[in-house]
Each structure stands twice: as structure tokens, then as C-alpha cells.
Amino acid sequence: MFRTMELREGRVELSEGTERVAPPPPDVVRWIDLRGQDSAQLELLRERFDLHPLAIEDCSHLDQRPKMEEYRDHVFLVTQGFSAKGDKVRELDLQELHTFLGERYLLTVHVDEVVALEEVWTRLAGEPRLLERGVDFAYYLVADGIVDDNFPILDRVADELDELEDSVLALPRVEDLHRIFELKRHLVAMRKVLSPQRDVFGLIARRGDPRISERTAFYLRDVYDHLVRINESIEGNRDLLGNALDAYLSAVGQRTNEIMKRLTILSAIFLPLAFVVGFFGQNFQNFPFLRDWVRSDRLMWAMVVICLATPAGMLAWFRRKGWL
């Protein structure tokens, strides 16, 4: 679906359909947004704006890396970001926006709704003075919104990491281990996308482009700074995840050692008991060096006393040594 926003004589006009899908006339600034593109709509854009076929081919696929490609009268940009629902980051939704930036026109192509784009569209419709600053400034507003939407996700990841560390140190659970690896996958996915995007905006900030005014270039450098902070936050959270994983493995190992220690102590206690009852339970008619009257009652009570005193004595000795 095509929709168009254009600034004409200080007024913003909105329309839908293909009637105004064309380069704007002089003294007119035009933004054309295409959502849910198909091959016929992309071919219409290519014919009316003389776009490069390779750029049009990229618009038909959603597996592009963030990049900037310069052509004769426009720049092709791929901008990506993430969104996540809920208090905890369970699933990341990738937002991919393809943009053609000309001198007086802006073309945006995307499949799903991009929250930042919708907010900027509504804002520009009510504030024509922002669109008077050029379509490059409109692209800055969209790109800045897409990039800034990553900050709340990283904040939620950091908060959950703090909770995971406390949970692991208190009582390590298998669910914590699964969550650690799930968050690690999310951070790897964000790093894979936002790291090259940082390089793209760094290139724009350093070299510039004729379609981007010097005034807007300062704002795009701010987007670059945000991406640097985001990538630093991703690396920091990855380090914290590594620490949480180490803490989990250490806690599990410590708990295993405690269990093995208790089992070993129990084995050590029952070992002399097994010897005592085994010795007194031998199937002999007479014990050596003992009289006949000793064989019955006194031997039984001696065995009972030894069986009771041995565990008590060993436990007292283990406690004195600090093994309990």
C-alpha cells in the first residue's frame, strides 16, 4: 500500500494510492511510504524514480545487512532495529527499513509496521516546519527512533541479568541456565545487526553525502553515538552473562561437592559399623580368649555400645575438624 506525504507551500498533504508515486515537482518535498511491497509495486518505483535494479532486488528480501549504497541521484539505505513485547525479553522482532533518499524525495519500503516510522509520520503531519528542513531530516527522525527503541530492550536485559545473578547465587536452577543461553542468543542477534549499522552511520558522519545537508549530518552523528553506546551495552551485557554462567557452574559444582562430602561422611560412619556387626556376626561356635559365660549377653551389649559410640565419636571428630 502506497501513502504519500508532501509539503506544498508550507502545508502538509496526505494521500494514498499510486497517483503521486513520482518525483515531486519543483518546490515540493515528498515522502512516499510503501508497506507490504510486492514485485509490481517495486517495479512501479523503479520505473518512475529510475532506481537501480539491484536496490529494488534488495527491497524484495528481508535478509539484508545494514548498509549505504550511493547512486547517481539517490542513496539507498538499509536500517534495522529490534522490538520486544512484555517486561522480559522473550522474543525479538526485527524491524527492517529500506530507504531511498533523494534531493527532494524520501522513499521508505517495509513489510511490517515500523513503530518509529509511524510516530514520525504522525509528528510530521502535525508539524510542517520539521518537513521544511528536508527529507534528509525526516530520515534522521525515523533512524533515530529505530535506534533508540533498542535502549529499553537492553535495559530490560540488564535488569533481568541482575535477577539471574541473585537467583543463581541463592539456588541455581536449570531454568536459570536456559534463560542465560536465551539472553545470550538475543544479544548475539542484536550485535550481528547493530554492529554493521554503527559502521554505516559512522561512514555517513565522516564522509557525508550531497543528499544530506551539513546541518542534518550533525544529527546523524548523534545517531552514530547512540549506536556506539548500544554496542558497548551489548558487549557489557555479554560479559555479565558470562559472569552469570560462571557463577551458575560454580554454584552447581559447590553444591555437588557439598553433597559428595555428606555422602562420604555417611560412608565413613557406616564403614566401622559394618566391621563391628560383621565381626560379631561371624558364624563361630566360640570366640577366642573368652569364657563361655561371656559369649551371650555381654558380647551383645558390647556390640550395641560400640555401634552407638562409633558414629557419635566420628561426628564429633568431623565437626571439630570443620568438615561438617
Backbone torsions as a table, in degrees:
resi	resn	phi	psi	omega
1	MET	NA	127.0	177.1
2	PHE	-90.9	139.0	167.8
3	ARG	-140.0	148.5	-171.3
4	THR	-129.7	139.0	171.7
5	MET	-125.7	128.4	178.4
6	GLU	-139.7	147.1	179.0
7	LEU	-103.0	116.0	-177.9
8	ARG	-132.2	114.9	178.6
9	GLU	55.8	43.4	175.9
10	GLY	79.8	2.6	179.7
11	ARG	-117.9	145.2	178.9
12	VAL	-97.6	128.0	178.3
13	GLU	-117.5	132.6	-179.9
14	LEU	-112.4	142.2	178.8
15	SER	-155.3	165.4	177.0
16	GLU	-129.1	159.7	-179.0
17	GLY	104.2	-176.1	-174.4
18	THR	-99.5	3.2	-174.7
19	GLU	-62.9	-40.8	-177.1
20	ARG	-102.2	16.2	176.3
21	VAL	-80.9	83.0	-177.5
22	ALA	-167.8	161.9	175.6
23	PRO	-56.6	139.9	-175.4
24	PRO	-73.6	153.3	174.0
25	PRO	-70.3	170.3	179.7
26	PRO	-57.2	147.6	178.2
27	ASP	64.6	21.4	177.2
28	VAL	-126.8	135.0	175.4
29	VAL	-108.0	130.6	-172.5
30	ARG	-130.8	134.7	175.1
31	TRP	-121.2	120.3	179.6
32	ILE	-113.4	124.5	-179.4
33	ASP	-114.3	129.2	179.0
34	LEU	-119.6	118.9	179.6
35	ARG	-116.5	135.7	-178.9
36	GLY	68.5	54.0	-173.7
37	GLN	-69.5	151.9	169.8
38	ASP	-129.0	177.9	-174.4
39	SER	-64.1	-35.7	-179.2
40	ALA	-67.9	-41.8	179.4
41	GLN	-67.4	-39.9	177.6
42	LEU	-65.7	-37.9	177.6
43	GLU	-66.0	-35.1	176.3
44	LEU	-63.1	-43.1	176.7
45	LEU	-62.0	-42.4	-178.1
46	ARG	-62.7	-42.7	-178.1
47	GLU	-68.7	-44.5	-173.2
48	ARG	-79.0	-26.1	-179.5
49	PHE	-111.1	2.8	179.2
50	ASP	54.8	51.0	-179.2
51	LEU	-84.3	154.9	-178.6
52	HIS	-72.5	138.1	-178.8
53	PRO	-59.7	-32.6	180.0
54	LEU	-66.6	-37.4	177.7
55	ALA	-67.8	-39.3	177.3
56	ILE	-64.6	-38.1	177.5
57	GLU	-63.9	-38.1	177.7
58	ASP	-63.6	-33.6	-179.4
59	CYS	-67.9	-20.3	-179.3
60	SER	-87.4	-2.8	179.1
61	HIS	-125.2	144.4	-177.8
62	LEU	-108.9	32.1	179.4
63	ASP	-121.0	29.8	-176.9
64	GLN	-84.0	149.1	171.1
65	ARG	-82.9	150.9	173.5
66	PRO	-57.5	130.3	-175.8
67	LYS	-160.0	168.0	174.6
68	MET	-133.4	126.7	178.3
69	GLU	-125.1	129.6	-177.9
70	GLU	-98.2	132.7	174.9
71	TYR	-121.9	-174.5	-171.1
72	ARG	-60.8	-48.1	-175.6
73	ASP	-126.9	14.8	177.9
74	HIS	-158.2	167.7	176.7
75	VAL	-120.2	135.5	177.5
76	PHE	-104.2	125.7	-176.2
77	LEU	-127.3	137.8	172.4
78	VAL	-113.8	119.1	-178.0
79	THR	-120.5	134.1	-177.3
80	GLN	-131.7	154.5	176.9
81	GLY	-158.8	-178.3	-176.6
82	PHE	-129.9	155.0	172.2
83	SER	-138.6	151.8	-179.7
84	ALA	-146.9	139.3	-178.9
85	LYS	-99.6	152.8	177.3
86	GLY	88.0	170.5	-179.7
87	ASP	-72.7	-31.5	178.9
88	LYS	-111.9	145.2	-176.1
89	VAL	-80.6	97.9	178.5
90	ARG	-96.9	-34.5	-178.5
91	GLU	-148.4	134.9	179.0
92	LEU	-99.0	133.9	175.4
93	ASP	-105.9	120.7	179.8
94	LEU	-81.8	128.7	175.3
95	GLN	-108.3	120.8	-178.0
96	GLU	-121.5	126.1	-176.9
97	LEU	-123.6	126.4	175.4
98	HIS	-104.0	130.6	-171.7
99	THR	-131.5	135.0	170.2
100	PHE	-111.4	118.3	-177.0
101	LEU	-111.8	112.5	176.7
102	GLY	-106.4	-169.6	-178.0
103	GLU	-70.9	-39.2	-178.7
104	ARG	-130.7	13.5	178.5
105	TYR	-139.0	153.3	177.3
106	LEU	-132.8	123.8	177.7
107	LEU	-113.8	124.8	177.1
108	THR	-119.9	133.7	-177.3
109	VAL	-129.3	128.2	179.3
110	HIS	-157.2	159.1	-178.7
111	VAL	-89.7	-56.7	-178.3
112	ASP	-97.7	171.0	178.9
113	GLU	-68.0	133.1	175.2
114	VAL	-105.9	114.8	-172.4
115	VAL	-59.8	-46.4	-178.1
116	ALA	-62.0	-38.3	179.4
117	LEU	-65.6	-42.6	-179.8
118	GLU	-63.2	-38.5	179.3
119	GLU	-65.8	-42.3	179.5
120	VAL	-68.0	-38.5	178.8
121	TRP	-59.6	-46.7	178.9
122	THR	-65.1	-40.0	-178.8
123	ARG	-65.9	-45.0	-179.3
124	LEU	-67.6	-33.0	178.3
125	ALA	-62.8	-28.9	-180.0
126	GLY	-98.8	-11.0	-179.2
127	GLU	-130.6	82.9	-178.2
128	PRO	-59.5	-27.2	-176.6
129	ARG	-63.3	-28.2	177.7
130	LEU	-69.1	-38.8	178.6
131	LEU	-70.9	-23.6	176.3
132	GLU	-64.4	-19.5	179.4
133	ARG	-79.4	-3.2	174.5
134	GLY	110.0	160.5	-179.8
135	VAL	-71.4	-23.9	176.6
136	ASP	-65.4	-34.1	176.8
137	PHE	-71.2	-34.1	175.5
138	ALA	-63.2	-41.1	176.8
139	TYR	-64.3	-39.5	177.3
140	TYR	-58.3	-44.3	-179.0
141	LEU	-61.1	-41.0	179.7
142	VAL	-68.0	-47.5	-179.1
143	ALA	-62.8	-39.9	179.3
144	ASP	-64.0	-39.9	177.8
145	GLY	-65.7	-41.4	179.6
146	ILE	-63.9	-42.2	-179.2
147	VAL	-68.5	-44.6	-176.4
148	ASP	-67.6	-21.8	177.6
149	ASP	-67.0	-12.7	178.4
150	ASN	-80.6	-22.7	-177.7
151	PHE	-62.2	-47.4	178.7
152	PRO	-60.5	-33.4	178.4
153	ILE	-64.1	-46.0	180.0
154	LEU	-66.6	-34.0	176.7
155	ASP	-64.0	-41.9	178.6
156	ARG	-66.2	-37.6	176.9
157	VAL	-63.6	-42.3	179.7
158	ALA	-63.9	-41.7	178.5
159	ASP	-63.4	-41.5	-180.0
160	GLU	-68.9	-31.1	176.5
161	LEU	-63.5	-40.4	176.4
162	ASP	-60.8	-43.1	178.4
163	GLU	-64.9	-39.0	179.7
164	LEU	-64.6	-40.8	179.3
165	GLU	-62.1	-44.3	178.4
166	ASP	-63.0	-41.7	-179.5
167	SER	-66.0	-41.0	-178.9
168	VAL	-65.8	-41.8	-179.3
169	LEU	-69.7	-31.7	179.8
170	ALA	-76.4	-54.6	-179.6
171	LEU	-156.8	101.4	-178.6
172	PRO	-65.5	132.9	179.1
173	ARG	-126.6	157.4	179.2
174	VAL	-64.0	-33.6	178.8
175	GLU	-61.2	-35.3	177.3
176	ASP	-64.3	-41.0	178.8
177	LEU	-63.4	-43.1	177.9
178	HIS	-61.6	-40.9	-179.1
179	ARG	-68.3	-36.0	177.4
180	ILE	-60.4	-46.5	-180.0
181	PHE	-69.8	-31.8	177.2
182	GLU	-66.1	-45.5	177.2
183	LEU	-64.2	-35.4	178.6
184	LYS	-63.8	-40.1	176.6
185	ARG	-63.4	-40.0	178.6
186	HIS	-62.7	-44.0	-178.9
187	LEU	-67.2	-36.6	177.0
188	VAL	-64.5	-41.2	178.3
189	ALA	-63.4	-41.9	178.7
190	MET	-66.7	-40.9	179.6
191	ARG	-64.8	-38.8	-179.5
192	LYS	-61.6	-31.5	-178.0
193	VAL	-92.4	-47.7	-169.8
194	LEU	-80.8	-21.0	176.9
195	SER	-67.3	-50.3	175.0
196	PRO	-66.2	-28.3	177.3
197	GLN	-66.9	-35.0	174.1
198	ARG	-60.1	-41.0	179.8
199	ASP	-65.8	-35.5	179.3
200	VAL	-63.7	-48.9	-178.9
201	PHE	-71.5	-27.1	172.9
202	GLY	-65.8	-37.4	176.6
203	LEU	-65.4	-42.6	178.1
204	ILE	-63.3	-41.5	-178.0
205	ALA	-66.6	-34.5	-177.7
206	ARG	-82.4	-45.2	-170.8
207	ARG	-99.5	-32.3	-178.7
208	GLY	75.0	-176.6	-179.2
209	ASP	-159.3	145.8	-179.3
210	PRO	-58.8	-28.1	179.9
211	ARG	-79.8	-8.3	-179.3
212	ILE	-113.4	119.3	-178.2
213	SER	-69.1	159.1	-179.8
214	GLU	-64.0	-34.2	179.3
215	ARG	-66.0	-40.9	178.3
216	THR	-71.7	-29.2	179.9
217	ALA	-60.2	-33.9	177.7
218	PHE	-63.3	-39.5	179.1
219	TYR	-69.0	-36.7	178.4
220	LEU	-67.8	-29.3	174.1
221	ARG	-65.3	-32.3	175.8
222	ASP	-65.7	-37.4	175.3
223	VAL	-62.5	-39.9	176.8
224	TYR	-60.4	-43.5	177.7
225	ASP	-60.9	-39.3	178.1
226	HIS	-63.3	-40.1	179.7
227	LEU	-67.7	-34.8	175.5
228	VAL	-62.6	-44.8	178.6
229	ARG	-63.2	-40.2	-179.8
230	ILE	-63.7	-44.8	180.0
231	ASN	-66.2	-36.0	175.2
232	GLU	-65.3	-39.3	177.7
233	SER	-65.2	-39.3	177.8
234	ILE	-61.9	-46.1	179.5
235	GLU	-63.8	-40.5	178.0
236	GLY	-62.8	-42.6	178.5
237	ASN	-66.7	-33.9	176.5
238	ARG	-65.2	-38.9	176.2
239	ASP	-64.2	-41.2	178.4
240	LEU	-64.8	-35.8	176.2
241	LEU	-64.1	-40.4	176.4
242	GLY	-61.6	-40.1	177.5
243	ASN	-65.4	-40.3	178.6
244	ALA	-64.4	-39.1	177.9
245	LEU	-65.1	-43.1	177.4
246	ASP	-61.9	-40.7	179.2
247	ALA	-64.4	-39.6	178.7
248	TYR	-62.8	-48.8	-179.0
249	LEU	-64.2	-38.5	178.6
250	SER	-65.7	-42.9	-179.9
251	ALA	-65.4	-41.3	178.0
252	VAL	-64.4	-42.9	178.0
253	GLY	-62.9	-41.5	178.0
254	GLN	-63.8	-41.0	179.0
255	ARG	-65.5	-39.1	177.2
256	THR	-63.4	-40.4	178.4
257	ASN	-64.0	-39.7	178.3
258	GLU	-63.5	-41.4	178.9
259	ILE	-64.3	-45.0	179.7
260	MET	-64.2	-35.2	178.9
261	LYS	-64.4	-43.7	179.8
262	ARG	-65.8	-40.3	178.0
263	LEU	-65.3	-37.9	177.8
264	THR	-64.9	-40.8	178.2
265	ILE	-62.7	-42.7	177.6
266	LEU	-62.1	-41.2	178.3
267	SER	-63.5	-40.6	179.5
268	ALA	-65.6	-33.1	179.2
269	ILE	-70.6	-41.9	-176.1
270	PHE	-80.1	-15.8	-179.6
271	LEU	-62.6	-52.2	177.1
272	PRO	-65.6	-31.5	176.5
273	LEU	-63.0	-40.0	177.9
274	ALA	-63.7	-36.4	177.8
275	PHE	-66.9	-43.4	-177.4
276	VAL	-63.1	-52.6	-177.9
277	VAL	-67.2	-30.5	176.9
278	GLY	-69.8	-38.0	179.9
279	PHE	-66.9	-47.5	-179.1
280	PHE	-74.3	-14.2	-179.4
281	GLY	-96.4	10.4	178.6
282	GLN	-65.7	142.9	-174.5
283	ASN	-86.9	61.2	176.0
284	PHE	-105.4	150.3	177.4
285	GLN	-74.7	-39.5	178.9
286	ASN	-135.5	143.6	171.3
287	PHE	-88.1	142.2	-178.9
288	PRO	-68.3	151.5	176.1
289	PHE	64.1	16.5	179.4
290	LEU	-123.8	144.0	177.8
291	ARG	-76.6	168.5	-178.5
292	ASP	-64.6	-35.5	-175.0
293	TRP	-75.8	-10.2	-179.4
294	VAL	-87.9	-16.5	-169.5
295	ARG	-68.1	-23.1	-171.6
296	SER	-97.9	-88.5	-170.2
297	ASP	-68.0	-46.6	-174.1
298	ARG	-67.5	-37.7	176.5
299	LEU	-64.7	-39.5	179.4
300	MET	-62.5	-47.5	-179.2
301	TRP	-67.8	-32.6	175.7
302	ALA	-63.5	-41.9	178.7
303	MET	-64.5	-41.5	179.4
304	VAL	-62.8	-44.4	-179.8
305	VAL	-63.3	-42.9	179.3
306	ILE	-63.5	-42.9	-179.5
307	CYS	-64.1	-31.4	178.3
308	LEU	-83.4	-38.0	-175.4
309	ALA	-75.8	-33.7	-176.2
310	THR	-62.9	-50.7	178.3
311	PRO	-62.2	-40.3	-179.7
312	ALA	-63.6	-43.5	179.2
313	GLY	-65.2	-40.7	-179.8
314	MET	-67.4	-41.0	178.0
315	LEU	-63.2	-41.0	177.8
316	ALA	-63.8	-38.9	179.3
317	TRP	-68.1	-41.4	178.4
318	PHE	-63.1	-40.2	-180.0
319	ARG	-67.0	-38.9	179.6
320	ARG	-65.8	-33.7	178.4
321	LYS	-78.5	-9.2	-179.0
322	GLY	80.6	21.6	179.8
323	TRP	-88.0	-7.6	179.3
324	LEU	-113.2	NA	NA
